[in-house]
Amino acid sequence: LKSAAVDGGAGTFYWQDYLGKDYVRTVVALARQYGPKDEKLFINDYNLEAAYNNNAKCDGLINMIKYWESDGVTKIDGIATQMHVSYCTDAATQAKQEACVVTMFKKLAATGKLIKMSELDMGMTKLVDNKEVAMKTSEVNTLELKQKMSDYYKFIIKAYFDNIPAAQRYGITQWTQTDVPENASYRPGEPLGLWDANYYRKPAYAGFADGLKGK
């Protein structure tokens, strides 16, 4: 768990600074009391597939859910993984990312909970001085590069279906419909969409669709 005293400094808000590390128990209890009786409660987080820490955040989240539920009362129905991913043009880096995507789905499936991809979108990166740097839409200007993104979409969706049992699948939400303008606050200028800025379908659309079809 993070704290403003350590991570954010003045003006940064973290729930646990005010409600303690059991804050999720409080939130779940109130949702169960006042919400619809058949509602499903999810923990939604990002970087669960991250290769830079070998899925450490995924492990940490699963352990926190176990802790919250250890009171015998709190029940969390599902885990949602945001997956704001990027295809990396460096083959070794990309191979590690793909392995960590599969590992994440296996770890999530093992919880027995409902699993949802809640915010799937994709950019592209390259290595500069051994660090991943986001590529702009203007740089992703060949069919070969666009096809790489399409293939990665297909890989991710296939990994979801291959590793999450049918009874645990709660769906896939694609987060960014079109490529992002340069003045946007979220991943500005990146080729995130299944459509380009003029609403023409990109190869990524076909990869996403083929993944859903199981091709």
Residue, then its C-alpha position, 0 to 999 in steps of 0.5 A: l500500500k502506498s502513502a502520501a507520506v512516502d510516495g506522493g507528498a503534500g496534496t496526494f490522496y491515498w485512501q489508506d492514509y485516512l481509513g487504514k489498510d483495511y479500507v477496502r473492507t469498509v468499502v465492500a461492506l458499504a457496497r454490500q449493504y446499500g448496493p444491489k444484492d447481485e452486484k459484482l465487486f472488482i478490484n481494478d488495477y494496472n501494470l499487473e502484466a508488467a515485465y519490468n518487475n516480473n508480475a510483482k504487482c500482480d502478486g502483491l494485489i492477489n496477496m492484498i485481496k487474500y488479506w482483505e478477505s481473511d476476516g471471513v466477511t469481505k468478499i471480492d468477486g473479481i479482478a480487473t486488469q487495465m492493460h495499457v500495454s505497448y508492443c516493443t520493437d526490441a525482440a527480447t523485451q517483447a518476448k519477456q512482455e508476452a511471457c509476463v502477460v501469460t503469467m499474469f493470466k495464470k496467476l489471476a485464474a488461480t484466484g478462482k475469481l472473475i477476471k476482466m480486461s478493463e482498459l486494454d489499449m496498446g502503443m508501441t515502444k523502442l529501446v533508446d539507451n536501453k530504456e523503453v521510449a514511447m513511439k509517436t503515431s507518425e513513427v509507426n508508419t509501416l504496415e510491418l509495424k502496424q501488423k506487429m501491434s495487430d499480432y500482439y492484440k491477438f496474442i493478448i486476447k488469445a492468452y486470456f481465453d487460453n488461461i482464464p476458464a470460461a466460468q471466470r471470464y467477465g469480458i474485455t473492454q477496449w479503452t481507446q478507440t482512435d489514435v490519440p492527438e498530441n494535445a491529449s493528457y493521456r499518452p499524447g500522440e500515441p497510436l493507441g486506437l483500433w481506428d486512426a484519427n480519421y476513423y479508418r480501421k487499422p490492422a490492430y482492429a483485425g488482430f483484436a477481432d481475430g483474437l475474439k474469434g479465436k483464430 
